[in-house]
Amino acid sequence: MLANQEASGGSAEGASAATAGRLHRLLLRLDAERAHGLALAGLRAAAGVPILRARLARRYRFVDRRLEQRLLGARFPNPIGLAAGFDKDALAISGFESLGFGFVEVGTVTPLPQAGNPRPRLFRHPRQASLQNAMGFNNRGLRALAKRLEGRPGGNPLGVNIGRNKETAPDQVAADYRRVAARLSGRCDYLVVNVSSPNTPGLRDLQERGRLGKLLAAVRESTETPFLVKLSPDLDLALAVSLAAAAVQEGAAGVVLTNTTVDYSLLPGAVAPGGLSGRVLRERSFEMLRAVARELFGRCLLISVGGVETAEDAYRRLRHGASLVQLYTALVYRGPRLVRTLNQGLVRLLERDGASSIAEVIGMDL
């Protein structure tokens, strides 16, 4: 019967798409963190069944050689990635690949498991297509993540976002990052040193040139895996450029721009705690990318995240120096078909501009 449904083509796929749409709308009516957990669990379960994983891929994945790049020693089938925070414990990597993501970044992972901040700690602002999260690096810890990655089959490039435990003493912070980097060395394609989450007290203090330099030196000495640094959108642009340049001097392979913002003036009515993401962050994230790219384009890899909702958003980031872009909030609001829509849109934009590959347009507008 299943074979007959698949052979019938459009009707079965259309019914499945309609069901997926209803489930997505239902999730948006639930508490934000509960909905997130259910979506992650559902995707993990579906990806664990080969026939369901294949059906997901047929429905959502879009493949076009013009979108491929080779970066960090790995092949990226397209430039659209899942941002850190969505799958903190690497529970559904293959599921997100089936949705069409060209790469996935998991974490943030800390040396020891931690529960994160008290609930409620994840809030939607649907009219502004934005989220506010005060999660606080809730995760199952390094040991659990490393064990899960050991059994991971080959797939698209994987990044791991790394951080410190909330209770770590100030003089032991570098040791936290060193421990995580060493344990994950060789188990992923890149690491991201997170010094910019607003939800761990004192973490953003690491965005000071001297402290950042010492931290990155510790990471560099602990791993052979390429590492990047993720910066805050709340930095002065000149300081962001200076820190990004310093990071590259210390051996960082690139910079991720940006984390969430605590500038609540961007979203009237929002109050602390927690960082804002999504549409309210779009222009600030873009401006920081453009400033850093003017200084560092061609010297390191730039990944842009924050407010990317459309193919045009992604294309603008690419033309201004980002080799890759990441999504989180837009996926929550627009659902699982988003990645396919973006990749199809990127191909149309390449054709419009007469480009034969995505690599041709990266940095064109600098």
N, C-alpha and C positions, 0 to 999 in steps of 0.2 A: 504493500500500500504506500509506504514511504517513497519507494522508487517511482510509483505512478504519480505521486504528488510532485516530486522533483522534476519528472519529465514534463509535467503540465506547465512548468515554468511560472509565468507571471501571476497566475491566480494564487498559487501557494505562497510565493514570495510576497505578493501584495497583502495576503492575509497575515503573514508573519510580521510584516512591517507595521500593519495596523495594530496588531497586538503589542508590538514593541512601543508604539506611540502611546497606547493606553497605559501601559505600565509606567512609561516615563512621566506621564501626567499625574498618575497616582503617586509616584514617589515625590513629586513636587508638592503634594498636599501633606506629606508627613513631616515630622520634625527633621531638620536638616541633617543632623548627625545620624539619626536612625535610618533615614533614607540612604545616606551615603554607605552605611554598613550593609544594608540590604542589597544595594546595587553591586557593591564589591563582591558580596557573597554569591549573588546570582551569576555574575560574570565568571567568577572562579569555578563555580559548579558546571556551568555550560562549557567552559574551556577544558574541563577535565574529561569530557566525553567527546571522543574524536569526531563522531558524526555531527554533533552540535557545534563543535569548534569549526569544522569545515563549512557548515551552513552560515555561521557568523561571518567567516572570511568571504564567502561568496556574496553575501549581502552588503558588507561594509568596506571591504578592502578594495583599493584602487591602485593598480600597478601601471606605471609608465616609466620607461627607462630614462626619460628626460628629467625625472625628479631625483635620480640617484646622485649620491656624492660619496667620496671616500674621505673620511675624516678620522683623526685619532687612530689610524690604522684599521678602521672598520668600515664596512659598507653600509651606508644609510639609504634605504630604499626610497625614502621621501623625507622632506625636512620638517614634518610635523611630529612633535613629540609630546608625551604626557609629562606634565610638570611634577616635581616632587610634592609630596603631601597627599596625593590621591590614593596611592597604594604604598603606605608607609612600610609595610612588612613583606612586600614582594609576594603577595598572595595570588595575584591574577595577571602576571606578566603575559602569559600566552593569550589570555583573554583580550588584553589591550592590543596586542599585536593583531589579533583577529579583527579588531575594530578598525584596523588600518594604520595605526600609529607606526611611524618609521623608526622610532626609538622610544624607550620608556625610562624614566628616572624614578627610582623608588626612594623611600626614606621620608623624613630624616630619621636615621638610625643613630642611637647613642650606645655607649659601651654597656650600660646596664638597662634592663627594662624599666620603663616608668609609665605611670598612668596619665600623665599630663595634668592640665588644669581642671578645676571643677566644672561640671556641666551646669547649665548650657554653655557651650563654647563655640558653636558654629551657627551662624545666622545668615539668612537670605535677605537680600534687598532686591526683589524681583523687578521693581519699576526701573531700577538703574542697572539691571543685569549684573549685579555685583554680589559678592559674599564678604562676610566678616568672620575671621576665625581667630580663636584664642586657644588653640588646641594645646600647645606647649610640649611639642615633641613626644606625644604619646606613641609608644612603640614597644615591641616585644624584646628589643635588645639585640645586641650584636651577635651573640651566640646563635640565636634562633634564625636570624637573617643569613648568617654565613652558612649554616647547615642547609637552609633552603636553596641557596645559590649553588651549593656543591652538586645538587642533583638536577640542576636546570639543564634541559637540552639546549642545543644551539638555537639561536633565533636572531632577531634584530638587535642592534646595539643596546646595551643596558648601562645606565648610570646609577650610582648610589650617592645620595645626599647624606653627608655626615655632620654630626654635631656633638655637643657636650651634654652631660647630664646636668639637670637643674641644681643638684646639691653639690656638684663638684667644687672644691675650693679653688679660688682664683689662681693659686700657684700650681694647680694640677690640670688646668684647662688644656694646655698643649699635650699633656699625657693622654687625655681622653681622645683627642683627634689622632694622635700617633697610634694609639691602640687600635682604633677602628680602621685607620688606613692600612696598618700592617696586616690585620686579619683579612681584609677584603682584597688585598693585593692579588691580582690575577683572576679574581672571581667576577669582575665586571669590566666594561670597556672604559669607563671613566668614573672618577669621584668628583663630588662637588663639596667644597668646604663651605659650610653654611655659617656665616658670621653676621647674618642680617635678619633673622627672624625676630619680630618684636615681642614674642611670647615667652622667651626665657630671659629672666632678669640678668642684665649685664652682658648679654651676648653681643649686642651691637657696639659695646665698648671695644670689641676686638677690631672694629673698623678704624683703627689708628695705625699709622704707617709703621711705627716701631713694633707694636704688638702683633700686627698682622704679619710682618716680616718674620718674626721669631716663630709664629705659629706655622707659617707655610714652610719654613725651613725644617721644622719637626716632621711635617707631613712628607715633604720631599725625601727625607732620609728614611722614611718608613715604608715606602711603596715604590713599585716600578710602574704602577698604573697611572696614566695621565690624570691630572687633577685640575679642576677649575675652581674659581671663587665666585660665590653668589653675593651680590651687593644690594644694599637697601635703596629704594627710590627716594628716601627722605634725605639723602646726602646732598650737599651742595654739589653742583655739577663739576666744578673744578676739583673738589676733593675726590669725587668719584673717579675722575680721570686719573688723578694722582695715585689713588689706591690701586686702580686697575693696572697702571703701569708698574707700580711696585710689585704687584702680585706676579706679573709676567717676569720681572727681573728675578724673582725668587723661584722661578721654575714652573709657575702655573701655565698650563696649556691653553687657558682661556678664561673667559669671564661670563657669568650668567647675569643678565640684567632684565628684570629685577625681582626682588622679593615683594611682599605686601607692604602697604603704606599705613602709617598711623596719622596721616593728615586727614582728620575727620571733616575738615572744611570742604573736602571733595564730595562729601555725601551728607548733606544737611539732615540732621536727626540722628546720625550715628554717634555713639558714645563709646568710650573705652570700656573694656579692653578689646584687643584683637586687631589684626591687620586687615585692611581692605584689599580686595582683588576684583578683577573683572573690568567692566567698562569704565569705572571711575578712575582706573589706573592707566588707561590706554595711552593718553598723551604724555603723561609723566614718564612712563616706561620708555616710550619711543624717544623722547628728548634725551634721556640718559644714554640710550643706545647710540644715538647720533653723535653725542659729545664724545663718548668713549671710542667709537669707531673712527672718528676723525683723527684720533691719536694712535690707535692700535690696530686698525684694519691692516691685514696682511702680516701682522706679527703674532697673532694668536687667534683662536677660535672664539667667536662671539655667539652666544645663544640669547635670544630675546623672548621674554615672557611677561605677560601683563596686559590684559585687555584685548587679546587677539580673538576675534569673533568671526571674521570673514576672510575669504581668499585675498581680498584687497588689503586687509590689515597685515596678513602674513607677507604678502608680496612687498609691501612698503618696507617692512623690517628687513627683508632680504636685500632689497635694493639699497638700503642704508647700512649694510655691512654685516648683518647677522647671517650666518650660514645655516642656522637652525632656529626654529621657533617652538615654543611650548604652550600647551593649553591646560587649563584646569576649570575655571569658572564657566567658560562658554560651553564646555561639555556638560556641566550640570544643567544649564538652562536649555540647551539646544538638542541634547540627546546624542545617541550613539552614531547617527548618520553624519555627524558634523565633520569628522575627519575625511571621509570620502568626498563630501561636498567641497572641502577646502582644497584637497589635492586635485580634484577635477577642475576647480576654479584656477588653480595655479597653472595648469597646463593650458587653459584657455588664455591666460594672461601672457604666457610665454609665446603662444602662437600669435597673439595680437602684436607683440613686440618683435616678432621675427627671431626669437632666440631658440636655439636648438637644445639647450639644457639649462637647468636651474643655476648651474655654476656660472653661466655667462652673465647673469643679471646681478649676482651678489656684489654689492658695493658700487653699483653703477651710479647711484645718486649722491655719492660722497663728494 
